[in-house]
Amino acid sequence: MKTNNQSLNDKIKILKSIFLAFFIGMIVLLVAVLPAEYGIDLLGTGKLFGFNKLYKKEVKTNKSSTSSLNFKKIKIDDVGSIDILKPIEANNPAPKEQFSEREDSIKVIVPAKKGIEYKVKMLKYGSMKYEWSTAKQILFTDFHGEVKQENPPKDVFYESYTVAYSNNMGGTLTAPFEGKHGWYFKNLIDDDIIVVIKIKGQYELFN
């Protein structure tokens, strides 16, 4: 009988130890672990003891917005004319007077999956400030200039100033030669895109 009582007491002690360990574990979970690891403060102890300051909320990245910027890399061979010499007219001297200062805002529609150009006339060393933007859609753009020639060939020389994928851009251009200066926009999506171009400086619009 004594052996049986001892065995029973041992079992009771084990159960008490298990219960006590479980109870302590739950207290630690509620008091410290949940506030610190998951930001859950059921008892208010996280705020009281400062455990909730250890919680760092996970920031979810928008994979679609990131992947939408995975465009073809622009390389040096994509900038300007390839194997076409700059016309001698580019070396003509600058005029004594530039075009009158003006300011314009133009809306250009770039059709879905197509490209268009918008350019202005500028004299050598004429200056122009510009900005353009879309609602949010990203376009391929090549901001460039073409030398004015009396008899231009089929393959015209052009000099790229900026080539990029963007939905907004701004800057200042001092024309390196007389001719047409402006943008080629290519739409990469299935909907038309409206581009608003604002320009100010010494230039003339094409009729």
KEKE-3310 file (N, C-alpha, C; in steps of 0.2 Angstrom, whole numbers, plus 5000, padded with zeros to 4 digits):
npx = (5004:5010:5019:5010:5004:5015:5018:5006:5007:5019:5014:5004:5012:5020:5009:5005:5017:5017:5005:5009:5020:5013:5004:5013:5019:5009:5006:5018:5017:5006:5009:5022:5027:5016:5013:5026:5031:5020:5012:5000:4991:4983:4981:4986:4999:5010:5011:5013:5025:5033:5035:5028:5035:5045:5039:5039:5030:5027:5031:5022:5027:5022:5021:5017:5018:5032:5036:5031:5040:5050:5058:5065:5083:5091:5103:5120:5120:5107:5105:5103:5108:5115:5129:5127:5133:5135:5127:5135:5129:5126:5137:5135:5135:5128:5113:5111:5099:5087:5072:5057:5053:5042:5027:5020:5006:5003:4993:4995:4990:4995:4993:4987:5000:5008:5019:5023:5028:5033:5038:5047:5053:5069:5082:5100:5108:5098:5086:5077:5065:5057:5043:5035:5021:5012:4996:4998:5004:5017:5029:5040:5052:5061:5071:5076:5086:5085:5095:5093:5092:5095:5093:5088:5093:5086:5088:5088:5100:5100:5101:5102:5096:5090:5085:5073:5062:5048:5035:5035:5045:5057:5067:5080:5084:5098:5099:5110:5111:5103:5086:5074:5068:5063:5051:5050:5038:5033:5020:5017:5006:4989:4980:4975:4986:4987:4998:5004:5012:5023:5031:5043:5051:5064:5058:5048:5032:5027:5015)
npy = (4994:5006:5008:5010:5022:5030:5030:5036:5049:5053:5054:5064:5075:5076:5079:5091:5099:5099:5106:5118:5122:5124:5134:5144:5146:5151:5163:5170:5170:5178:5189:5194:5187:5188:5202:5207:5199:5198:5209:5209:5213:5208:5209:5221:5222:5223:5236:5241:5236:5238:5229:5229:5238:5231:5225:5224:5229:5220:5225:5224:5221:5227:5217:5218:5231:5233:5223:5229:5238:5232:5234:5233:5235:5250:5253:5260:5259:5262:5275:5289:5291:5278:5274:5285:5299:5315:5329:5342:5354:5356:5362:5375:5393:5401:5411:5429:5433:5425:5415:5422:5423:5412:5403:5387:5374:5358:5345:5328:5313:5297:5283:5266:5254:5260:5272:5290:5306:5322:5338:5354:5369:5375:5387:5387:5386:5391:5392:5381:5377:5363:5352:5336:5325:5310:5303:5292:5282:5273:5278:5274:5285:5296:5309:5320:5328:5334:5339:5353:5352:5356:5346:5333:5316:5299:5292:5300:5310:5310:5316:5310:5316:5312:5296:5285:5276:5282:5292:5305:5319:5332:5347:5357:5363:5367:5371:5362:5363:5370:5366:5352:5349:5338:5325:5308:5297:5281:5270:5257:5250:5243:5253:5270:5284:5300:5313:5327:5341:5354:5369:5381:5395:5399:5396:5389:5383:5369:5371)
npz = (5000:5004:4993:4983:4986:4986:4973:4968:4973:4966:4953:4955:4958:4946:4937:4943:4941:4927:4925:4931:4923:4911:4915:4918:4906:4898:4904:4901:4887:4885:4892:4887:4874:4864:4863:4860:4848:4839:4841:4848:4862:4874:4888:4891:4896:4887:4883:4896:4901:4891:4880:4868:4860:4854:4844:4827:4813:4799:4782:4768:4752:4736:4723:4710:4707:4707:4698:4687:4683:4676:4664:4647:4647:4645:4633:4628:4614:4611:4611:4602:4584:4575:4566:4558:4551:4559:4552:4542:4543:4557:4562:4559:4562:4577:4577:4576:4583:4594:4593:4599:4616:4623:4630:4632:4634:4630:4625:4622:4614:4615:4606:4610:4612:4602:4595:4595:4589:4596:4592:4592:4584:4585:4587:4585:4600:4607:4621:4631:4644:4651:4655:4656:4658:4663:4668:4677:4670:4663:4650:4636:4632:4621:4621:4610:4596:4579:4566:4556:4539:4521:4511:4517:4521:4519:4530:4544:4554:4572:4588:4604:4619:4632:4636:4642:4653:4659:4669:4671:4668:4668:4663:4656:4640:4630:4614:4603:4590:4575:4572:4573:4589:4602:4608:4607:4610:4616:4618:4630:4634:4633:4632:4627:4631:4639:4637:4645:4640:4645:4640:4640:4633:4620:4606:4592:4588:4577:4564)
capx = (5000:5014:5022:5005:5003:5020:5017:5001:5010:5023:5010:5001:5018:5021:5004:5006:5023:5015:5001:5012:5024:5008:5002:5019:5020:5003:5008:5024:5014:5001:5012:5028:5028:5011:5015:5033:5032:5014:5008:4994:4992:4977:4981:4989:5006:5015:5012:5015:5032:5037:5036:5025:5040:5049:5036:5040:5025:5029:5029:5021:5029:5018:5025:5015:5021:5039:5038:5029:5046:5056:5058:5071:5088:5093:5110:5122:5119:5100:5105:5105:5109:5120:5133:5125:5137:5132:5127:5139:5124:5126:5142:5133:5135:5121:5110:5111:5093:5084:5065:5054:5051:5035:5026:5014:5005:5001:4991:4997:4988:4999:4989:4989:5005:5011:5023:5022:5033:5031:5044:5047:5058:5074:5089:5106:5110:5091:5085:5070:5063:5051:5041:5030:5019:5005:4992:5003:5006:5024:5030:5047:5053:5068:5071:5081:5085:5087:5099:5090:5096:5092:5091:5089:5092:5080:5090:5090:5104:5097:5105:5097:5097:5088:5081:5071:5055:5045:5029:5036:5052:5058:5074:5082:5088:5101:5100:5116:5111:5096:5082:5068:5069:5057:5051:5047:5034:5030:5015:5018:5000:4983:4975:4978:4989:4988:5004:5004:5019:5023:5037:5044:5058:5065:5056:5042:5028:5025:5008)
capy = (5000:5012:5009:5013:5029:5034:5031:5040:5055:5055:5056:5070:5079:5077:5083:5098:5102:5100:5111:5124:5124:5126:5140:5149:5147:5155:5169:5172:5171:5183:5195:5196:5185:5191:5209:5208:5196:5199:5216:5207:5215:5207:5211:5228:5221:5225:5243:5242:5234:5240:5223:5231:5242:5226:5223:5227:5227:5218:5229:5220:5224:5226:5214:5220:5238:5232:5220:5233:5242:5227:5236:5232:5239:5255:5253:5265:5259:5264:5282:5293:5288:5273:5274:5290:5305:5322:5333:5348:5360:5356:5367:5382:5397:5403:5417:5434:5434:5419:5415:5426:5419:5410:5397:5383:5368:5354:5338:5323:5307:5292:5277:5260:5250:5264:5278:5296:5311:5329:5342:5361:5372:5379:5389:5385:5389:5393:5388:5379:5373:5358:5346:5332:5320:5306:5302:5288:5277:5274:5277:5274:5291:5298:5316:5321:5333:5333:5344:5356:5351:5358:5340:5328:5309:5295:5290:5306:5310:5313:5316:5309:5320:5308:5290:5283:5274:5286:5295:5312:5322:5339:5349:5363:5361:5372:5367:5362:5365:5372:5360:5350:5346:5336:5319:5302:5293:5275:5267:5250:5246:5242:5259:5277:5288:5307:5316:5334:5344:5361:5371:5389:5397:5401:5390:5390:5377:5367:5372)
capz = (5000:5004:4987:4978:4988:4984:4965:4966:4975:4961:4948:4956:4958:4939:4934:4946:4937:4920:4925:4933:4917:4906:4917:4917:4898:4895:4907:4897:4880:4885:4895:4883:4868:4859:4862:4856:4842:4835:4842:4851:4869:4877:4895:4892:4899:4882:4884:4903:4902:4885:4876:4861:4857:4851:4838:4820:4808:4792:4777:4762:4745:4730:4718:4704:4705:4706:4692:4681:4681:4674:4656:4644:4649:4639:4633:4625:4607:4610:4612:4596:4578:4574:4560:4553:4553:4560:4546:4543:4545:4564:4563:4557:4568:4580:4574:4581:4587:4595:4593:4605:4622:4624:4635:4630:4637:4625:4627:4616:4615:4613:4605:4613:4609:4597:4597:4591:4591:4597:4592:4591:4581:4589:4584:4588:4607:4610:4627:4633:4650:4649:4659:4654:4663:4662:4674:4681:4666:4661:4643:4634:4629:4618:4620:4605:4591:4572:4563:4550:4532:4515:4508:4522:4518:4521:4537:4547:4560:4578:4594:4610:4626:4637:4634:4648:4655:4665:4668:4672:4667:4667:4662:4652:4634:4626:4607:4601:4583:4573:4570:4577:4595:4606:4611:4604:4616:4614:4623:4631:4637:4629:4632:4625:4636:4638:4639:4645:4639:4646:4638:4640:4631:4614:4601:4588:4586:4570:4562)
cpx = (5004:5017:5017:5004:5009:5020:5012:5003:5015:5019:5006:5006:5019:5016:5004:5012:5021:5010:5004:5016:5019:5006:5007:5020:5015:5004:5013:5021:5010:5004:5018:5028:5023:5012:5021:5033:5026:5010:5001:4995:4985:4976:4984:4996:5011:5016:5015:5022:5036:5038:5034:5030:5045:5046:5037:5035:5029:5026:5028:5023:5024:5021:5023:5018:5028:5040:5036:5035:5052:5056:5065:5077:5090:5100:5113:5121:5111:5100:5108:5106:5115:5123:5130:5129:5133:5133:5132:5135:5124:5132:5141:5133:5128:5119:5111:5105:5090:5076:5063:5052:5044:5034:5019:5013:5001:4999:4992:4994:4992:4995:4991:4994:5008:5015:5022:5028:5030:5037:5042:5053:5063:5080:5095:5107:5103:5090:5078:5069:5057:5049:5036:5028:5013:5002:4996:5006:5014:5025:5038:5047:5061:5067:5077:5080:5088:5090:5094:5095:5092:5089:5092:5088:5087:5082:5093:5094:5100:5101:5101:5100:5096:5084:5080:5064:5053:5038:5029:5044:5052:5065:5074:5086:5091:5102:5107:5117:5104:5093:5076:5071:5063:5057:5048:5044:5032:5026:5016:5012:4995:4978:4979:4981:4990:4994:5003:5011:5019:5030:5037:5051:5058:5064:5050:5038:5027:5017:5005)
cpy = (5006:5013:5012:5020:5033:5035:5036:5048:5058:5057:5063:5076:5081:5081:5090:5102:5104:5106:5118:5127:5127:5133:5146:5151:5152:5162:5173:5174:5177:5190:5198:5194:5188:5198:5211:5205:5197:5205:5215:5208:5214:5209:5218:5228:5223:5232:5245:5241:5235:5235:5225:5235:5238:5224:5227:5225:5225:5222:5224:5224:5223:5224:5216:5227:5237:5228:5224:5238:5238:5228:5233:5237:5244:5255:5259:5265:5261:5271:5285:5288:5283:5273:5279:5296:5311:5326:5340:5354:5361:5361:5374:5387:5399:5409:5423:5435:5427:5420:5419:5421:5418:5404:5394:5377:5364:5347:5333:5316:5302:5285:5271:5256:5254:5269:5284:5301:5318:5333:5350:5363:5376:5381:5387:5389:5392:5389:5387:5375:5369:5354:5342:5327:5316:5306:5298:5283:5278:5273:5276:5281:5292:5305:5318:5327:5331:5339:5347:5355:5353:5351:5334:5321:5305:5293:5296:5305:5313:5312:5316:5313:5316:5302:5287:5280:5278:5289:5302:5314:5329:5341:5355:5360:5368:5369:5367:5363:5367:5366:5358:5347:5344:5328:5314:5298:5286:5272:5260:5246:5246:5248:5265:5280:5295:5310:5324:5337:5351:5363:5379:5390:5400:5396:5393:5383:5376:5368:5365)
cpz = (5000:4997:4982:4980:4986:4976:4964:4968:4969:4955:4949:4956:4950:4936:4937:4942:4930:4920:4926:4927:4912:4908:4916:4910:4896:4898:4902:4890:4880:4887:4890:4876:4863:4858:4858:4849:4837:4836:4845:4859:4872:4884:4896:4895:4894:4883:4891:4904:4896:4880:4869:4857:4853:4845:4832:4815:4801:4787:4771:4756:4740:4724:4711:4702:4704:4699:4686:4679:4678:4666:4654:4646:4643:4639:4628:4617:4606:4610:4605:4590:4578:4567:4555:4556:4554:4554:4547:4545:4553:4566:4561:4563:4571:4577:4579:4586:4588:4593:4599:4610:4622:4629:4632:4634:4632:4627:4621:4618:4611:4612:4608:4609:4603:4599:4592:4593:4592:4597:4591:4587:4586:4585:4588:4595:4610:4616:4628:4639:4648:4655:4655:4659:4661:4668:4679:4676:4664:4653:4642:4630:4627:4617:4616:4600:4584:4569:4556:4544:4526:4512:4513:4519:4521:4528:4540:4553:4566:4584:4600:4616:4632:4634:4641:4648:4660:4664:4670:4671:4666:4666:4658:4646:4631:4619:4605:4593:4581:4570:4574:4583:4599:4608:4606:4610:4613:4620:4624:4633:4631:4629:4630:4632:4634:4641:4639:4645:4641:4645:4639:4638:4624:4608:4597:4587:4579:4569:4561)
residu = (MET:LYS:THR:ASN:ASN:GLN:SER:LEU:ASN:ASP:LYS:ILE:LYS:ILE:LEU:LYS:SER:ILE:PHE:LEU:ALA:PHE:PHE:ILE:GLY:MET:ILE:VAL:LEU:LEU:VAL:ALA:VAL:LEU:PRO:ALA:GLU:TYR:GLY:ILE:ASP:LEU:LEU:GLY:THR:GLY:LYS:LEU:PHE:GLY:PHE:ASN:LYS:LEU:TYR:LYS:LYS:GLU:VAL:LYS:THR:ASN:LYS:SER:SER:THR:SER:SER:LEU:ASN:PHE:LYS:LYS:ILE:LYS:ILE:ASP:ASP:VAL:GLY:SER:ILE:ASP:ILE:LEU:LYS:PRO:ILE:GLU:ALA:ASN:ASN:PRO:ALA:PRO:LYS:GLU:GLN:PHE:SER:GLU:ARG:GLU:ASP:SER:ILE:LYS:VAL:ILE:VAL:PRO:ALA:LYS:LYS:GLY:ILE:GLU:TYR:LYS:VAL:LYS:MET:LEU:LYS:TYR:GLY:SER:MET:LYS:TYR:GLU:TRP:SER:THR:ALA:LYS:GLN:ILE:LEU:PHE:THR:ASP:PHE:HIS:GLY:GLU:VAL:LYS:GLN:GLU:ASN:PRO:PRO:LYS:ASP:VAL:PHE:TYR:GLU:SER:TYR:THR:VAL:ALA:TYR:SER:ASN:ASN:MET:GLY:GLY:THR:LEU:THR:ALA:PRO:PHE:GLU:GLY:LYS:HIS:GLY:TRP:TYR:PHE:LYS:ASN:LEU:ILE:ASP:ASP:ASP:ILE:ILE:VAL:VAL:ILE:LYS:ILE:LYS:GLY:GLN:TYR:GLU:LEU:PHE:ASN)
# end
